[in-house]
Every structure is written in C-alpha cells, then in structure tokens.
C-alpha cells in the first residue's frame, strides 16, 4: 500500500500495530489450555468413598449433595446403603424410603428397605414388603444383584418362620443368580455373598433331615468365608 504522507504512514502503522495486538490476544485466548478447577460433584466424592469402604466419608459427600438437591433419589439410595454398612439401620431405612418416594420406578431401595426391616426384627413388615415387590410390574426388571438379595431374604424369612420347604426355591434361585453373574457381584463388592445363600439353604436341609445335601452347602460356605477372611463360627462346623 502506497501512502503519500508521513502522517498517513504513521497512522497506518499504529492501526496495524493495534490490529496485530488484538489478533495475538484472540489467538492466545483460543490456544491457552483451560484452567483446571477442583469442582468434583459431592455425589462423585461420595461414590468414590463408598467404593473404597469409607462409608462415613461417603455419607458426608451425599449430605453435601443433598443440601443442593434435596430430592435426588440416587443420593438417598447410596447414603442409605452407607448407613446400612455402618449398621445405622434407622437412618438407612429413612433414606431407602425417601429414595423410593422420589423415584418409584426404581425398586432397588425397596429391596434394601426390606433387608433393613429384617435386621431390625420387623419380620412381618419385611415379609409384606417382599410380597408387594414380587407383585410389582417392574419386579422382573430388577438387576441380578438386587434379585439375589430379594431371594436370599425371602429364603431367610421362610427359615425363620420354620417353612423350610418353602425356603428352598428362593434360595436355589439366589444361588443360581450368583453362579451366573460373578462379574456383577464382584462389581458390587460382594464376590463371596453367595455364602449367605448357601448357609441358609444348609439350614433348610438340616431341619428337613436332608443331611447329605446339607454338607456340600456348609462346606462351600466355609470355603467362601475363609476366602473372604471372615471364618464362620465354630458351632457351624
């Protein structure tokens, strides 16, 4: 570009300089890496703590999340599971009820709620809850792990009521689910939970005087308990 006067040339250089600076700023902003911020949602920190067995830390994370989102069914469910692990059953019961209330299409909290009722010695309420669950349209959509818990609890309640023959079908189903889905059970942190169903079935066989069928179950239960590092009581031997 030919500029006739010195003033024009000076003005052009100034404009070019300003334009260059603007372009550099724009390019710099576009190419600079984003500044990383530590903004992990509290529910994720709760999940991480839960997976690591830090159930008190998990509860703290879920508490913070629920302060922001007080109707988050999943957070209530996971906090209930953490309370359940800590044997704080009334708090667990409250959370499972809240989780189901806010999202009734997920039956998993109801399965856990029935388990807590059984732990609290409220057997008739647990039985009623299981019966209602089994009649629910969404019951077949429960995951394999939750179905296992359902059938295990069903068999356990039948044994407590001395209905030993009635306990066998749900316990057989629970053991079959454990055998068919080892990866799912490991993902839930319960690769040895089949031992509980074997133990309950051994009880059924014992009181039905079917001792030849009882012995393999109790031996398998002992082996799994030893693998877990939680040997069962001497009286069971």
Backbone torsions as a table, in degrees:
resi	resn	phi	psi	omega
1	UNK	NA	127.8	-179.9
2	UNK	-96.5	123.5	178.2
3	UNK	-115.7	129.4	-169.2
4	UNK	-75.7	-35.1	-174.1
5	UNK	-113.3	160.0	178.3
6	UNK	-65.4	-38.2	-179.7
7	UNK	-63.2	-40.9	178.9
8	UNK	-64.8	-41.4	-179.5
9	UNK	-64.7	-39.6	179.6
10	UNK	-65.7	-43.7	178.9
11	UNK	-63.4	-37.7	179.3
12	UNK	-64.2	-42.5	-179.7
13	UNK	-63.7	-39.4	178.5
14	UNK	-62.9	-44.4	178.5
15	UNK	-63.5	-40.3	-179.9
16	UNK	-65.3	-40.2	179.0
17	UNK	-63.2	-45.3	179.7
18	UNK	-62.8	-41.3	179.3
19	UNK	-63.4	-41.2	179.2
20	UNK	-62.4	-42.1	179.8
21	UNK	-64.1	-40.4	178.7
22	UNK	-63.1	-45.1	179.6
23	UNK	-60.7	-43.0	-179.7
24	UNK	-63.3	-40.3	179.0
25	UNK	-63.8	-44.4	180.0
26	UNK	-62.3	-46.0	179.8
27	UNK	-63.7	-40.6	-179.9
28	UNK	-63.0	-40.7	179.1
29	UNK	-66.7	-37.0	-177.5
30	UNK	-72.7	-33.6	-173.5
31	UNK	-94.7	-17.2	-178.3
32	UNK	-67.0	136.2	179.4
33	UNK	-64.6	146.3	179.9
34	UNK	-65.5	146.2	178.2
35	UNK	-75.6	122.4	-178.6
36	UNK	-76.6	136.2	177.5
37	UNK	-124.3	146.4	-179.4
38	UNK	-87.8	86.8	-176.0
39	UNK	-126.1	45.4	178.4
40	UNK	-67.8	123.5	178.9
41	UNK	-56.0	144.1	-176.8
42	UNK	-59.6	-32.0	-179.1
43	UNK	-67.2	-32.2	177.6
44	UNK	-70.7	-38.4	176.9
45	UNK	-66.2	-34.8	175.7
46	UNK	-64.3	-44.4	178.8
47	UNK	-62.0	-41.0	-179.7
48	UNK	-64.5	-43.1	178.6
49	UNK	-64.3	-40.7	179.1
50	UNK	-61.3	-46.5	-179.3
51	UNK	-61.5	-29.7	179.7
52	UNK	-88.9	4.3	178.4
53	UNK	82.5	7.2	177.9
54	UNK	-92.0	79.4	-172.4
55	UNK	-71.1	-32.6	176.4
56	UNK	-67.2	-42.0	176.5
57	UNK	-64.6	-36.1	177.2
58	UNK	-61.7	-43.4	180.0
59	UNK	-61.2	-40.6	179.1
60	UNK	-61.4	-42.8	178.1
61	UNK	-63.2	-44.5	-179.8
62	UNK	-67.5	-34.4	176.7
63	UNK	-59.2	-46.9	-179.4
64	UNK	-62.9	-40.7	-179.8
65	UNK	-65.8	-41.9	-177.4
66	UNK	-71.8	-20.1	172.3
67	UNK	-64.8	-32.7	179.4
68	UNK	-86.6	-38.9	-175.2
69	UNK	-127.3	79.2	-170.7
70	UNK	-72.6	1.7	177.4
71	UNK	-122.2	24.0	-179.7
72	UNK	-79.9	104.9	-175.8
73	UNK	-61.6	-40.0	-177.7
74	UNK	-64.3	-39.0	179.3
75	UNK	-66.2	-40.3	176.0
76	UNK	-62.1	-42.6	-178.6
77	UNK	-61.7	-48.2	-177.8
78	UNK	-68.8	-36.7	177.1
79	UNK	-65.8	-37.5	175.7
80	UNK	-61.1	-40.3	177.6
81	UNK	-63.7	-38.7	178.5
82	UNK	-65.2	-44.4	176.7
83	UNK	-61.3	-39.2	179.6
84	UNK	-61.8	-41.8	178.5
85	UNK	-62.0	-33.1	-179.5
86	UNK	-86.7	2.6	-179.0
87	UNK	63.3	26.5	174.1
88	UNK	-94.4	77.4	-163.5
89	UNK	-69.8	-36.8	-178.9
90	UNK	-66.2	-40.7	176.5
91	UNK	-64.4	-40.0	177.5
92	UNK	-62.0	-44.1	-179.4
93	UNK	-60.2	-44.8	179.4
94	UNK	-60.5	-41.3	-177.8
95	UNK	-71.1	-39.2	178.5
96	UNK	-64.9	-37.9	177.8
97	UNK	-65.6	-39.8	178.2
98	UNK	-66.5	-41.3	-179.8
99	UNK	-60.9	-42.6	-179.9
100	UNK	-72.0	-34.8	179.8
101	UNK	-64.9	-40.4	-177.2
102	UNK	-81.7	-20.8	177.7
103	UNK	-146.7	79.4	-173.9
104	UNK	-71.5	-4.1	176.9
105	UNK	-80.0	-10.3	176.8
106	UNK	-105.8	113.5	-176.7
107	UNK	-86.0	-8.1	-176.3
108	UNK	-56.2	-45.1	178.3
109	UNK	-58.3	-31.6	178.9
110	UNK	-68.3	-36.6	176.7
111	UNK	-61.4	-47.7	179.7
112	UNK	-65.4	-37.0	178.8
113	UNK	-60.4	-42.4	178.1
114	UNK	-62.4	-37.5	177.4
115	UNK	-64.0	-39.8	177.9
116	UNK	-66.4	-40.6	177.8
117	UNK	-58.9	-40.2	178.3
118	UNK	-65.2	-41.2	178.5
119	UNK	-62.7	-33.2	179.7
120	UNK	-82.1	0.6	179.9
121	UNK	79.5	14.4	179.1
122	UNK	-94.1	69.9	-170.5
123	UNK	-67.0	-39.8	-178.8
124	UNK	-67.2	-37.2	177.3
125	UNK	-67.5	-39.5	177.8
126	UNK	-63.8	-42.5	178.7
127	UNK	-62.2	-44.1	179.6
128	UNK	-63.3	-39.7	178.7
129	UNK	-63.9	-42.5	178.5
130	UNK	-63.4	-42.8	-179.7
131	UNK	-62.4	-41.0	178.4
132	UNK	-65.3	-40.8	178.6
133	UNK	-61.0	-44.2	-176.4
134	UNK	-65.7	-26.0	178.4
135	UNK	-85.9	-9.7	-175.4
136	UNK	-71.4	141.8	-179.0
137	UNK	-60.3	-30.6	-176.5
138	UNK	-89.3	0.3	-177.9
139	UNK	-56.5	-42.3	-179.8
140	UNK	-63.2	-16.3	-177.9
141	UNK	-90.0	0.1	175.6
142	UNK	-60.8	145.1	176.5
143	UNK	-67.3	163.7	-176.6
144	UNK	-59.8	-38.0	-177.9
145	UNK	-67.9	-44.1	179.3
146	UNK	-67.4	-35.0	175.0
147	UNK	-63.6	-40.2	176.6
148	UNK	-58.1	-48.6	-179.5
149	UNK	-59.6	-40.3	178.8
150	UNK	-60.6	-51.4	-176.4
151	UNK	-68.5	-36.1	175.9
152	UNK	-60.5	-47.4	-179.8
153	UNK	-66.1	-38.4	176.9
154	UNK	-58.0	-49.5	179.5
155	UNK	-63.8	-38.8	-180.0
156	UNK	-64.5	-42.4	178.8
157	UNK	-66.8	-36.6	176.6
158	UNK	-64.3	-40.7	177.0
159	UNK	-63.8	-41.5	179.7
160	UNK	-62.8	-31.7	177.8
161	UNK	-86.1	4.3	-179.5
162	UNK	64.3	26.7	174.1
163	UNK	-96.7	69.5	-168.5
164	UNK	-67.3	-38.1	175.9
165	UNK	-64.4	-38.9	179.9
166	UNK	-70.1	-22.4	-179.9
167	UNK	-73.9	-27.0	-172.8
168	UNK	-64.4	-46.1	-178.4
169	UNK	-59.0	-48.5	178.7
170	UNK	-65.6	-34.7	178.7
171	UNK	-69.2	-37.6	174.4
172	UNK	-60.6	-40.9	179.6
173	UNK	-66.2	-40.4	178.6
174	UNK	-61.7	-45.4	-179.4
175	UNK	-65.2	-38.3	177.7
176	UNK	-63.5	-41.9	178.4
177	UNK	-61.9	-41.0	178.8
178	UNK	-64.9	-40.1	-179.9
179	UNK	-68.0	-34.4	-176.1
180	UNK	-83.5	-18.1	-171.9
181	UNK	-131.6	52.5	-177.3
182	UNK	-62.4	-35.4	-178.9
183	UNK	-66.1	-41.1	179.5
184	UNK	-63.9	-41.6	-178.5
185	UNK	-69.0	-37.0	176.5
186	UNK	-65.7	-39.0	178.2
187	UNK	-61.2	-33.8	177.8
188	UNK	-80.9	2.4	-179.7
189	UNK	75.1	21.7	-176.9
190	UNK	-132.8	58.4	-177.5
191	UNK	-69.2	-16.0	-176.6
192	UNK	-111.5	11.5	-174.1
193	UNK	-67.9	-17.3	175.7
194	UNK	-55.5	-27.0	-178.0
195	UNK	-59.1	-31.9	-179.1
196	UNK	-67.6	-38.6	178.0
197	UNK	-70.8	-38.4	177.0
198	UNK	-62.4	-40.5	-180.0
199	UNK	-63.4	-44.9	179.8
200	UNK	-66.2	-37.9	179.0
201	UNK	-68.8	-35.0	176.0
202	UNK	-62.3	-38.0	176.3
203	UNK	-62.1	-44.6	178.7
204	UNK	-59.0	-48.1	-179.5
205	UNK	-62.2	-38.8	-178.0
206	UNK	-60.7	-48.9	-176.6
207	UNK	-76.5	-15.5	172.8
208	UNK	-91.2	4.8	-180.0
209	UNK	59.6	31.9	176.4
210	UNK	-102.5	64.8	-169.6
211	UNK	-67.7	-32.8	179.6
212	UNK	-63.5	-31.8	178.1
213	UNK	-84.1	-25.1	-180.0
214	UNK	-69.9	-42.1	-171.2
215	UNK	-58.3	-45.7	178.5
216	UNK	-61.1	-35.1	-179.9
217	UNK	-67.5	-45.5	-177.9
218	UNK	-69.3	-33.4	177.3
219	UNK	-67.8	-41.4	177.8
220	UNK	-66.6	-36.2	177.4
221	UNK	-63.7	-43.3	178.4
222	UNK	-62.4	-42.2	-179.1
223	UNK	-63.4	-45.3	-179.9
224	UNK	-66.7	-38.3	178.5
225	UNK	-64.2	-38.9	177.5
226	UNK	-65.7	-39.9	177.1
227	UNK	-62.2	-37.2	179.5
228	UNK	-72.5	-20.3	-176.1
229	UNK	85.2	19.7	178.4
230	UNK	-128.5	73.3	-179.6
231	UNK	-56.4	141.8	-178.6
232	UNK	-79.8	169.0	-172.4
233	UNK	-63.9	152.6	-177.7
234	UNK	-60.1	-33.3	-179.3
235	UNK	-61.6	-28.1	178.9
236	UNK	-71.4	-29.3	176.4
237	UNK	-63.7	NA	NA
